[in-house]
Amino acid sequence: MRALKIIGMIAVIAAVAAGGFFFGYRSGSAQTETFRELLWRDLYASVLRTYIDPEYPDSGFAKFNLYDLDGDGIPELIVSGGDFHAAGAEIYTLYRGAVYCHGGFGSWGDFGYEPETGYIYSGYSGMGCHYASIHQIVNGQMIEIASFADTMANFEHPEDRCFEVNGEKVSEDEYNRAWEEYGYNTDDDFTARKYDVNEDEIARVLSLPY
């Protein structure tokens, strides 16, 4: 994962926490809602400025959005590095005064989201194979709900097609039943690529009421 600069008095601290890292200041005790509401704008602004750093190779292609993916009243910051096939989106969450980075999710710079369950759907297809995973944010951390793989070992032998759910091989019927269990009723209006990443947009969007 690309390096992040220390900006102002915000320290960048690496941590092994549900596959992510955090930066910012974290207290040993839970922060009040008022403190969190004042804090997230400054922390997210610092994150976004790393995407317009000349040392970041994809600078200029990134877009972002603010969206409350876990329903706690504080939005998550979503940053999409580009709109090409291999581009996913990183999700930044705030928990007890720290910002955690999770990513990337999806393809073509976006991912699916279901507001009713809070499920985040990440999928990628290539070379005849399809991979998908479903996540949910709990206490600022990204929890994997389920994973799916539909792979073909050899295009000339379709009988070698393999289905997996949560890392275990299953039949095609079992695969389809498992997928239907979790559903895929995403919000078509949701997008990770809503605002340009530049100083003017960062100041404007982060000053809007939320």
Secondary structure, DSSP 8 states (H G I E B T S, - for coil): ------BTTB-EEEEEETTEEEEE---SS---HHHHHHHHHHHHHHHHHGGG-TTSTTTTT-EEEEE-SSSSSS-EEEEE--SSTT--EEEEEEETTEEEEEEEESBTTB-EEETTTTEEEEEEEETTEEEEEEEEEETTEEEEEEEEEEEES-TT-GGGEEEEETTEEE-HHHHHHHHHHH-----TT--S--EE-SHHHHHHHHTS--
